[in-house]
Amino acid sequence: MGENAVKLLEEALRLPVEARAALAASLLDSLDNAVDPDAEARWDAEIARRVRELDEGKVRPIPWAEARRELFRS
């Protein structure tokens, strides 16, 4: 990362949380040029499948703190 980018990041990190979130969303949107017209329908189906698995007891939810520990354990 260049010096200008580091300075920009430091300034961005000083923004209030809401402004940082909006900035992050704008930056992510700028990366996604290709639109998949079927993506929303597929996400809806995936969400429905996951909710069904929870309701049927096929999966067990875990608290975020535990999931985070597992993710960063290695």
Residue frames relative to the residue before (quaternion, step in Angstrom):
aa qw qx qy qz dx dy dz
M 1.0000 0.0000 0.0000 0.0000 0.00 0.00 0.00
G 0.4316 -0.7220 0.4862 0.2367 3.56 -0.84 0.99
E 0.7033 -0.4773 0.3312 0.4097 3.53 -1.32 0.34
N 0.6503 0.5124 -0.3248 0.4572 3.60 0.96 -0.82
A 0.6540 0.5096 -0.3134 0.4630 3.56 0.98 -0.83
V 0.6249 0.5291 -0.3362 0.4653 3.60 1.02 -0.75
K 0.6577 0.4985 -0.3078 0.4734 3.59 0.93 -0.87
L 0.6432 0.5210 -0.3150 0.4644 3.56 0.98 -0.84
L 0.6456 0.5132 -0.3118 0.4718 3.57 0.98 -0.85
E 0.6454 0.5181 -0.3250 0.4575 3.59 0.92 -0.86
E 0.6548 0.4957 -0.3100 0.4789 3.59 0.99 -0.80
A 0.6500 0.5235 -0.3165 0.4509 3.57 0.94 -0.88
L 0.6659 0.5154 -0.3043 0.4452 3.59 0.98 -0.80
R 0.6355 0.5159 -0.3316 0.4691 3.59 1.23 -0.29
L 0.5032 0.6497 -0.4236 0.3811 3.59 1.27 -0.13
P 0.5920 -0.5341 0.4466 0.4061 3.58 -1.23 0.38
V 0.6827 -0.5272 0.3241 0.3886 3.57 -1.16 0.63
E 0.6556 0.5135 -0.3271 0.4467 3.61 0.92 -0.83
A 0.6625 0.4948 -0.3023 0.4742 3.59 0.99 -0.83
R 0.6287 0.5218 -0.3383 0.4668 3.60 1.04 -0.72
A 0.6458 0.5168 -0.3200 0.4621 3.57 0.99 -0.84
A 0.6599 0.4961 -0.3113 0.4707 3.59 0.93 -0.84
L 0.6406 0.5178 -0.3174 0.4699 3.57 1.00 -0.81
A 0.6504 0.5120 -0.3135 0.4653 3.58 0.93 -0.90
A 0.6509 0.5108 -0.3177 0.4632 3.59 0.93 -0.85
S 0.6531 0.5108 -0.3125 0.4635 3.58 0.97 -0.84
L 0.6555 0.5068 -0.3129 0.4643 3.57 0.96 -0.83
L 0.6568 0.4983 -0.3102 0.4733 3.59 0.96 -0.84
D 0.6342 0.5288 -0.3311 0.4567 3.57 0.98 -0.80
S 0.6512 0.5322 -0.3234 0.4337 3.57 1.03 -0.76
L 0.6501 0.5210 -0.3143 0.4552 3.61 1.21 -0.41
D 0.7043 0.4704 -0.2442 0.4724 3.55 1.15 -0.62
N 0.0132 -0.8365 0.5468 -0.0336 3.57 0.11 1.27
A 0.6924 0.4450 -0.2738 0.4976 3.57 1.07 -0.66
V 0.1869 -0.7818 0.5883 0.0878 3.55 -0.82 1.02
D 0.2115 -0.7559 0.6092 0.1129 3.54 -0.87 1.01
P 0.3355 -0.7888 0.4743 0.2009 3.61 -0.29 1.19
D 0.7016 0.4597 -0.2721 0.4717 3.61 1.16 -0.45
A 0.4320 0.7433 -0.4403 0.2587 3.58 1.26 -0.19
E 0.6678 0.5117 -0.3238 0.4328 3.60 0.84 -0.91
A 0.6567 0.5024 -0.3151 0.4659 3.59 0.94 -0.83
R 0.6595 0.4988 -0.3145 0.4662 3.58 0.97 -0.80
W 0.6380 0.5050 -0.3357 0.4745 3.61 1.01 -0.73
D 0.6174 0.5394 -0.3452 0.4569 3.60 1.00 -0.78
A 0.6648 0.4921 -0.3005 0.4749 3.59 0.95 -0.88
E 0.6480 0.5176 -0.3185 0.4591 3.60 0.97 -0.82
I 0.6518 0.5070 -0.3130 0.4692 3.58 0.94 -0.87
A 0.6447 0.5152 -0.3177 0.4669 3.59 0.95 -0.87
R 0.6428 0.5197 -0.3247 0.4597 3.60 0.97 -0.83
R 0.6835 0.4881 -0.2959 0.4551 3.58 0.89 -0.90
V 0.6327 0.5148 -0.3318 0.4739 3.60 1.00 -0.76
R 0.6341 0.5304 -0.3201 0.4628 3.58 1.01 -0.85
E 0.6540 0.5072 -0.3144 0.4648 3.61 0.95 -0.85
L 0.6315 0.5103 -0.3330 0.4794 3.59 1.04 -0.72
D 0.6761 0.5098 -0.2899 0.4461 3.57 0.87 -1.00
E 0.7169 0.4353 -0.2449 0.4864 3.57 1.06 -0.76
G 0.4918 -0.6918 0.4098 0.3342 3.58 1.27 -0.02
K 0.3953 0.7348 -0.4691 0.2894 3.60 1.21 0.36
V 0.7661 0.1802 -0.1163 0.6059 3.57 1.21 -0.48
R 0.2837 -0.7435 0.5833 0.1627 3.54 -1.21 0.56
P 0.3540 -0.7304 0.5355 0.2333 3.60 -0.67 1.04
I 0.1551 -0.7671 0.6127 0.1098 3.56 -1.17 0.57
P 0.5837 -0.5874 0.4162 0.3755 3.60 -1.09 0.59
W 0.6325 -0.5514 0.3894 0.3799 3.58 -1.16 0.65
A 0.6290 0.5453 -0.3549 0.4255 3.63 0.88 -0.82
E 0.6663 0.4868 -0.3005 0.4783 3.59 0.99 -0.81
A 0.6411 0.5184 -0.3212 0.4658 3.60 0.95 -0.86
R 0.6511 0.5229 -0.3118 0.4533 3.57 0.94 -0.87
R 0.6320 0.5270 -0.3286 0.4636 3.58 0.99 -0.83
E 0.6563 0.5105 -0.3030 0.4657 3.56 0.98 -0.89
L 0.6605 0.5268 -0.3095 0.4364 3.57 0.93 -0.88
F 0.7924 0.3269 -0.1466 0.4937 3.57 0.90 -0.93
R 0.3832 0.7586 -0.4565 0.2633 3.57 1.27 0.20
S 0.6783 0.5335 -0.3087 0.4000 3.63 0.94 -0.74
